[in-house]
Amino acid sequence: MVTIDCADPVALASFYGELLGWETRHADDHFAILDNPEGGSPLGFGRVTGYRPEPWTEPDGSKHFHLDFYVDDLDEATAKALALGATEPAYQHGRTLRVLIDPAGHPFGLAPLE
């Protein structure tokens, strides 16, 4: 399982659950788990007091840890993520991967399933 640090595990699990169509296995003030309906690795969300997200890119262009998700329709998935509270940074790395920032400040990517 990959666990994402955040200030509010329930809220962030809700965001990713809605975006990806994954089911909540567990959610409380300290930890939440989403199950991948296709049987892949679950996602965990752990509360960290005083959590502050890292920026997507540093001035020198270096990146930080992020997750990429394959989607059937890139534009549709992007619109859904934005409607759920994600933001789109000005800097993008290319045309086949759309980088977004989740409501807790984590970067993630959406890519077409081609």
N, C-alpha and C positions, 0 to 999 in steps of 0.2 A: 504494500500500500504506500502511496505517496501521500504525505501529510503536508498541508499548506498552513503556515502560521497566519493568524489573523486576530483581530480584536473581538469579532463576533462570529463564532463558528456556525450558529444556526442561520444567520443571515447569508453568509457566504455559501453554505451548503444549499440554501434555497435558490440562490442565483444560479449556481452550476447545475443543480437538479432540474430547474426549469429550462435552462439553456440546452442541456444535453439529453434531457428525458430520462435521467437516472433516478432511481428510487432511494429514499432516505431509509437507511437501516437503523440509525441511531442519531439523536440530536439532543444535546443539553447545553448548558452555559459554558461548558469546558471543552467539549469535543463533539464532532458530528462525522458521520460516515455515509457516503453515497455508494451504492452498488451499481456497477455497470451491468445493464440488462443483457449484454452480449457475453458476459462471463469474464471480462477482462479484470484488471486490477481495480479495486475500489479506490476512492479518493477520501482522504481524511482531512479534517479542518480542526486545528488546535488553537485554543485561546492563548494568546500571549499578552500579558498586561503591558500596556504602553507600546504596542506594536506600531512600527512605522515602516511603510513599504520602501523598497529601494527604487530608484528611478529606472525606467526601461533601458536607457543607454547613458553611459557616462560621456563627458565631453570628448574623450579620446575615441569614442565609438564602441567601447567594449560593452557587452551585454551581461545580463544576469540570468539566473535560472528562470525558466518559464516552461509552461506546458503548451503543446500544440495538439489540436483536435481536428480530425478529418470530419468534414461535413458534406452532405449531398449537394447543397446549394450555398455557395459562399455569400452571395448578396443577401439571401434570406436569413442565413444564420447571423450575419453581421447586424442586420436590422433588428433581429430578435435580441441579440446581446445588448445593443444600444438601448432598446426599449426597456430591458431589464435593469439598466443602470450602468452598463459599461461605457467607457469613453474610448475615443480613437485618437492616439497620439499623432502629431503631425508627421513624425518620421516613420516611414515604412521601409522595410528591407527589400521589397520586390512586389511583383504583381500576383504571385501564386500563394502568398501567405499574407493574411490580414492580421496585423497585430492590434490587439485591444487591451485595455486596462480594466480589470474587474472592479467592482465597487470598493474593495478593500485596498486597491492600489497595485495588485499583482498584474504583470503583463502575461498575456496568453495569446496564442495564435490560432487562427482558423484557416484551414487549407482544404481545397476541393478534393473529394474522394475519387480522383481520376487515376 
